[in-house]
Amino acid sequence: MSGTDPATREERRRQRARIRHRHRRLIGIVGGAVVVLVLAFVLWYELESHAIGSEGPRVVVQVSSGESVSAVAGQLAAHHVIGSSLAFRIYDLVHGSPTIDPGVYLLHQNQSFSQVHAILGAGPNIFTVTVLRGLTLEEVSTRVDDLPGHGGSSFTRVADSGVVHSVFSPPGSNNLEGMLGTGTYLVYPGENDTTILTDMVKRFDAQATAAGLSTSSAAALGLTPYQVIIAASIVEKEGYIFENMPDVARVIYNRLATNTPLQMNSTVLYSLGQDGGTVTAKDLALQTPYNTYLNVGLTPTPICIPSPQALSAAVHPPPGSWLYFVLVNKNGTEAFADTYAEQLANEALAKARGVG
């Protein structure tokens, strides 16, 4: 009878048992590794999604129109609002992506994903207000009052209260006309009108100082710093374009030096609450300290916010004997004259060009 030797069969049985044991060990090892990896992933995800520790410094994030959630997540990670954009995208898959409107958002470093979702889903929480050259305090007030959380002319009341002053404000004056810095301001959640006004006045002070305005530079012109600001505001309105402004400043100073009325239409329009337009004979007869046809000297206050260029022109006027100027080109170019006869010739040129 043929067959396998019992010893051989036993050895084969043992070999199969060893193989099964190795397989079970391998499966156990692989399974254990998978469990470890899953636990590590869960731990990593939980640590990323639930920020450990307190919030860090504030971060401003700009979301552009059409920007994807993935791109926004990249911004958030780059600014350390979140630790991982990958984890944030996984969170989005589980909890759904918020609809993110374009705009500016205030967040903080080291925030949880749920906090970030809530902020982004609520819409922009930082708003902007832009102060343009040539605007009046009233026009800026309207822009601030249009911001969410502001209104009721509260900005005007704060500006009139005297709680904020420019370093160039004359003693005893609470009038901030013309002394707000140009440019765009970010208005953060909870910021009040006093904070916004303070930022605007501080920027103006910096712009005026950078333009060279000081007690000594004004004294060299025979003026106070506040009077130079008044002159700069008239330069802003009368000069139109930056190239004209230095020569307009010289005309103003020459007229002041000769005790000649400035005869600037912009000052009359300011008293009427108008920005531009035709000045009528009735307007020119208006009894107001801002009517520089009837009164000699500068207006009592600035008539608008001067740009840094207008401030620089008023601080550093070029030499010249001009007493007149008129717009002679549709591109904004003005012609300057020493005599009235030259002025009449320039007016005729302007009329021939269709700008008179």
C-alpha positions, 0 to 999 in steps of 0.5 A: 500500500502506497502513501505518505510517511506519517512524519512527512504528513505531520511536517506538512501540517505544521508548515501549513499551520505556520503559514496560516499563523504568519498570515494572521500576524501579517493581517494583524499587523496591517490591521493594526497599522490601518487602525493607527493610521485612522486614529492618527488621521482622526487626531490630526483632523480633530486638532486641525478643525478644533484650534487648540489655544486662544485666538491669535492676531487678527487677519484681514482676508480679501475674497475676490468675485468668483474665487473658489473655496479652495483658494480661500482655504489656501489664503486662510492657511497662508495667514495661519487662520487655519493650520491645513487647507486640506483638513478645511476642505475635508471639513467642507465635504462633511459639513458643506461649503459656505457661500462666500460673498466677495469682500473683506473679512476679519478673522484671527489666527488659530480659529476653529473651522466652525468659527471660520465657516460661521464668519465666511457664511455671514458675509463680509464683516469689514467695510471700506470707505474712501475719502477722495480729494475735493470732498467736503466733511459733509460728503465724507459723513454721508459715506460713513453713515452709509456703512452697516452699523453707522448712520443717523449723521453720527459721524457729523456729530462726532466731527463737530464735537471737538473730541478729535483734533488735527495737529494743525487745528487752530486753537479753539476750533472744532472744525475739521473741514479739509483735514481728513486724509485721502485714501481708503479706510478699512472699518472693522466690526464694532469700530465707532465713528470716533475711531474712524474719524481719528484714523482719518485725521491722523492720516491727514496730519501725516500727509500734510507733514509729508508735504512739508507743512509745518509752522516754519514752512507756513511762516515762510509764506507769511501764513499759519499752517491752517491758512496753508491748508485753506489755500491748499483746499482752494488749489484743489478745487481751482487747479483741476489737475495736479500739473496746474496746482503749483501755479494756482497756489502762486496766484493765490499768494500773489493776490493775498500779497497785493490785497486783491480779492481771490475771486475764486468761484469754488469758494462761492459754490462751497457756501451754496453747498455745490460742487461745480456748476455755473456761478451767477451774478446773484451768487457773486453778490451773496453775502457770506465770508466764503465769497472771495469776490466780496471779501479780501483774503482766505476763506474762514475754513478749508472748502474741501479735502486737499490732496497731498499734491495740493498740499505740496503745491501750497507749501512749495509754490513756484516763483511767478507773478501771475494774478490770473488763470483760466481753463484753456483745454478740455484736458484740464490745462490752465493758462496763467497771466500776469495782466488782465489783458493777458487773461482776456486773451487766454479767455478768448483762446478758451472760448475758441476751443469750446471750453470758455 
